[in-house]
């Protein structure tokens, strides 16, 4: 289903750009009762067919999948820097505060996935395209924050926080920040 939806998304994007960037200028140049050329007809059919394919695959996929109550699998990590969203680490004392560390990224999804999300918005359900995008952004920002803390020689990052903002369209900015510390015994 995912491959078929991607093909539909590609057809939509190709048809849209051909119709807009080649079809409109062609129509303006040949404005006296033009006969629609074959390539513009194909572009329009790709545009409409792509939307239809994406809509159908999402509808079928939505009927096939049932919400699962399972928790997502835990990701194993061999990080040497401990991450906490609290100010204190139970059983450990903070020996030295190294300062603020942060990781930052801006992610976006391409127009084809954005189309899938818009259609899913109409049908209802989780916008998996955006969920995946924000998961990748969170991982990237966190890893950059950890790398910055490791450069400072930190044992832990306390008061870890995440902040997101919309940049433009479907692009989102994600900032991970916290306080890098060295731990005592």
C-alpha positions in Angstrom: 0.0 0.0 0.0 2.8 2.4 0.9 4.5 1.9 -2.4 1.2 2.5 -4.3 0.5 5.6 -2.3 4.0 6.9 -3.1 3.5 6.3 -6.8 0.2 8.2 -6.6 1.9 11.0 -4.7 4.6 11.2 -7.4 2.0 11.2 -10.2 0.2 14.1 -8.4 3.4 16.1 -7.9 4.5 15.6 -11.5 1.1 16.4 -12.9 0.8 19.5 -10.7 4.1 20.9 -11.7 3.7 20.2 -15.4 0.2 21.7 -15.4 1.3 24.8 -13.5 4.7 25.5 -14.9 4.2 24.3 -18.5 0.5 24.3 -19.0 -0.3 27.8 -17.8 2.5 29.5 -19.8 1.5 27.4 -22.9 -2.2 28.6 -22.5 -1.1 32.2 -22.2 1.0 32.0 -25.3 -1.6 30.2 -27.4 -4.7 32.1 -26.1 -6.7 32.0 -29.4 -9.0 28.9 -29.0 -6.1 26.5 -28.2 -6.4 22.7 -28.7 -5.2 21.1 -25.4 -1.9 19.2 -26.2 -1.5 15.6 -25.2 1.2 16.3 -22.6 -1.1 18.7 -20.8 -3.9 16.2 -20.8 -1.6 13.6 -19.3 -0.4 16.1 -16.7 -4.0 16.8 -15.6 -4.8 13.0 -15.5 -1.7 12.4 -13.4 -2.7 15.2 -11.1 -6.3 13.9 -10.6 -5.3 10.2 -10.7 -2.5 10.8 -8.2 -5.0 12.3 -5.7 -7.4 9.4 -6.4 -4.7 6.7 -5.8 -3.6 8.4 -2.6 -7.2 8.7 -1.4 -8.0 5.1 -2.1 -4.8 3.6 -0.6 -5.3 5.7 2.6 -8.9 4.6 2.8 -8.0 0.9 2.4 -5.0 1.2 4.8 -7.2 2.8 7.4 -9.8 0.0 7.1 -7.1 -2.7 7.4 -5.3 -1.2 10.4 -6.8 -1.2 13.8 -5.5 0.9 16.6 -3.1 -1.1 18.7 -2.9 -0.8 22.5 0.7 -2.0 22.4 3.4 0.4 23.6 6.0 1.3 21.0 9.2 -0.8 21.3 11.9 0.8 23.5 15.0 1.9 21.7 18.2 0.7 23.3 20.8 3.3 23.7 24.4 3.2 24.7 24.6 6.9 25.6 27.2 8.0 28.1 25.3 11.1 29.0 22.2 10.6 31.2 19.1 12.5 30.3 16.5 13.6 32.9 13.6 16.0 32.8 14.0 16.7 36.5 16.4 19.0 38.4 17.8 16.3 40.7 19.2 12.8 40.1 18.1 10.4 42.8 21.1 9.2 44.8 23.6 11.4 42.9 24.8 14.9 43.7 25.6 17.5 41.1 29.3 18.4 41.4 29.5 21.1 38.7 27.0 22.9 36.4 28.5 23.2 32.9 25.7 25.3 31.4 23.0 25.2 28.8 23.2 22.6 26.0 20.9 22.5 23.0 20.1 20.6 19.8 18.2 22.2 17.0 16.7 21.1 13.7 14.0 22.0 11.2 12.3 19.2 9.4 9.7 19.1 6.6 8.0 16.5 4.5 7.7 16.6 0.8 4.5 17.6 -1.0 3.4 14.0 -1.7 3.4 13.1 1.9 1.7 16.4 2.7 -1.0 15.4 0.3 -1.4 12.1 2.1 -1.7 13.9 5.4 -4.3 16.3 4.1 -6.4 13.4 2.9 -6.0 11.6 6.2 -7.1 14.8 7.9 -10.4 14.5 6.0 -10.8 10.8 6.7 -9.6 11.0 10.3 -6.9 9.1 12.1 -3.3 9.6 13.0 -1.2 11.7 10.7 1.6 9.2 10.5 3.5 11.3 8.0 3.9 14.1 10.6 4.4 11.6 13.4 7.4 10.1 11.6 8.8 13.5 10.7 8.6 14.8 14.3 10.1 11.5 15.6 13.1 12.0 13.3 13.4 15.6 14.3 13.3 14.8 18.0 16.0 12.2 17.6 18.2 14.5 15.6 17.8 17.4 18.1 18.4 15.1 21.1 21.5 13.6 19.5 22.9 17.1 18.8 22.2 18.2 22.4 24.0 15.0 23.7 26.9 15.6 21.4 27.3 19.2 22.7 27.1 18.0 26.4 29.7 15.2 25.6 32.1 17.9 24.3 31.8 19.7 27.6 32.5 16.5 29.5 29.1 16.2 31.0 27.8 13.1 32.8 24.2 14.1 32.6 21.7 16.6 31.2 19.0 17.7 33.6 15.8 19.7 33.1 15.6 18.4 29.5 12.8 20.1 27.5 11.6 20.1 24.0 10.0 23.0 22.1 8.4 22.9 18.7 7.2 25.7 16.4 5.8 25.8 12.9 8.2 27.4 10.4 6.4 27.4 7.1 3.8 25.1 5.6 4.6 21.6 6.9 8.0 22.4 8.2 8.5 22.3 11.9 11.4 23.5 14.1 12.3 21.4 17.1 14.6 22.5 19.9 15.9 20.2 22.7 17.6 21.9 25.6 18.8 21.2 29.1 21.5 21.9 31.7 24.7 19.9 31.3 26.2 18.8 34.7 29.0 16.7 36.1 28.0 14.3 38.8 29.6 13.6 42.1 29.7 10.2 43.8 
